[in-house]
Amino acid sequence: MRLIWDAEGKKYATNDATPELIEELIDELNNDTHTMVALDARGRASMIVSGGLDNRVRVNFVPEDLEKPTKHLLDHDMDGDMIKLKMNGKFSTYRMIHTVTKAVAITALLAFLKNSAPAEDLDWLDDA
């Protein structure tokens, strides 16, 4: 599994994704100079975490079969406030319910690292 991230305007990647490195990279997301961490299961599927503002991130799952919808994590404890999250130099605005904490993102990525699938115990919404 390939781990990809950005920092200071550059992209980095490694084939040696470890739980410790994933946790460190997610914790360092700052919505400015470090805005993205992704796991790529080599064409089978991928999971992307973006943002980092106020401990909030967007987590997207892209399935192998592009006929199936992508998914993102939800946080039903959040209200209708909006947040602007950055990835690859571009801002997107989301309702807070469509973002999660960095801790939830770590849980999602570690489950994906293990199974190449979204964690079934987390709350996913189809984007279709």
C-alpha positions as CSV (number, residue, x, y, z in Angstrom):
1,M,0.0,0.0,0.0
2,R,1.3,3.4,-1.0
3,L,1.2,6.4,1.5
4,I,1.1,9.8,-0.1
5,W,1.2,13.2,1.6
6,D,2.0,16.9,1.0
7,A,4.2,19.3,2.9
8,E,5.5,22.7,2.2
9,G,4.3,22.6,-1.4
10,K,5.9,19.2,-2.2
11,K,4.4,15.7,-2.6
12,Y,5.9,12.7,-0.9
13,A,5.2,9.0,-1.0
14,T,6.4,5.7,0.5
15,N,5.5,2.1,0.1
16,D,6.3,1.5,3.8
17,A,3.1,2.9,5.4
18,T,3.1,2.2,9.1
19,P,0.4,3.0,11.7
20,E,2.9,5.3,13.4
21,L,3.7,7.3,10.3
22,I,0.0,7.6,9.4
23,E,-0.8,8.9,12.9
24,E,2.0,11.4,12.7
25,L,1.1,12.7,9.3
26,I,-2.6,13.1,10.2
27,D,-1.7,14.9,13.4
28,E,0.4,17.3,11.4
29,L,-2.4,18.3,9.0
30,N,-2.7,22.1,9.4
31,N,-4.9,23.3,6.5
32,D,-2.0,25.4,5.2
33,T,1.4,23.8,4.4
34,H,0.3,20.2,5.1
35,T,-3.2,19.5,3.8
36,M,-3.4,15.9,2.5
37,V,-2.6,12.3,3.5
38,A,-3.8,9.4,1.3
39,L,-3.5,5.7,1.1
40,D,-3.5,4.1,-2.4
41,A,-4.2,0.3,-2.5
42,R,-2.6,0.2,-6.0
43,G,-5.6,0.6,-8.1
44,R,-8.0,-1.4,-5.8
45,A,-9.2,1.7,-3.9
46,S,-7.9,4.8,-2.1
47,M,-8.7,6.9,0.9
48,I,-7.9,10.6,1.2
49,V,-7.8,12.8,4.2
50,S,-7.7,16.6,3.7
51,G,-7.7,19.8,5.7
52,G,-6.7,20.0,9.3
53,L,-8.3,23.3,10.4
54,D,-9.4,23.2,14.1
55,N,-8.8,19.4,14.2
56,R,-11.3,18.8,11.4
57,V,-10.7,16.9,8.2
58,R,-12.6,15.5,5.3
59,V,-12.2,11.7,4.7
60,N,-13.0,10.3,1.3
61,F,-13.1,6.7,0.1
62,V,-12.7,6.0,-3.6
63,P,-13.6,2.4,-4.6
64,E,-11.9,0.3,-7.1
65,D,-15.0,0.1,-9.3
66,L,-15.6,3.7,-10.5
67,E,-19.2,2.7,-11.2
68,K,-19.7,2.6,-7.4
69,P,-20.1,5.9,-5.6
70,T,-17.3,7.4,-3.5
71,K,-18.0,7.9,0.2
72,H,-17.1,10.3,2.9
73,L,-17.3,10.2,6.7
74,L,-19.9,11.9,8.7
75,D,-20.0,13.3,12.3
76,H,-23.6,13.6,13.4
77,D,-22.6,15.4,16.6
78,M,-21.7,18.5,14.6
79,D,-24.1,21.2,13.8
80,G,-24.8,23.0,10.5
81,D,-21.8,25.4,10.7
82,M,-19.5,25.6,7.7
83,I,-15.7,25.1,7.5
84,K,-13.2,25.8,4.6
85,L,-10.7,23.0,4.2
86,K,-7.7,23.1,1.9
87,M,-6.2,20.3,-0.2
88,N,-3.5,20.8,-2.9
89,G,-3.8,24.6,-2.7
90,K,-7.6,24.6,-3.2
91,F,-10.2,25.4,-0.6
92,S,-13.6,23.7,-0.4
93,T,-16.4,24.6,2.0
94,Y,-18.2,21.8,3.9
95,R,-20.9,21.6,6.5
96,M,-19.2,20.5,9.7
97,I,-21.3,17.3,9.7
98,H,-19.3,16.2,6.6
99,T,-16.0,16.4,8.4
100,V,-14.5,14.4,11.3
101,T,-11.8,14.8,13.9
102,K,-8.2,13.8,13.1
103,A,-8.7,10.9,15.6
104,V,-11.5,9.4,13.5
105,A,-9.5,9.9,10.4
106,I,-6.6,8.0,11.9
107,T,-9.0,5.1,12.8
108,A,-10.4,5.1,9.2
109,L,-6.9,5.1,7.6
110,L,-5.6,2.4,9.9
111,A,-8.6,0.2,9.1
112,F,-8.0,0.8,5.4
113,L,-4.3,0.0,5.7
114,K,-5.4,-3.4,7.1
115,N,-8.3,-4.3,4.9
116,S,-8.3,-2.0,1.8
117,A,-11.9,-1.1,2.6
118,P,-13.8,1.5,4.6
119,A,-14.2,0.6,8.3
120,E,-17.8,-0.6,8.7
121,D,-18.1,0.7,12.2
122,L,-17.7,4.3,11.0
123,D,-20.5,6.4,9.5
124,W,-20.0,6.7,5.7
125,L,-22.3,8.5,3.3
126,D,-22.4,7.7,-0.4
127,D,-21.5,10.8,-2.6
128,A,-23.9,9.7,-5.4
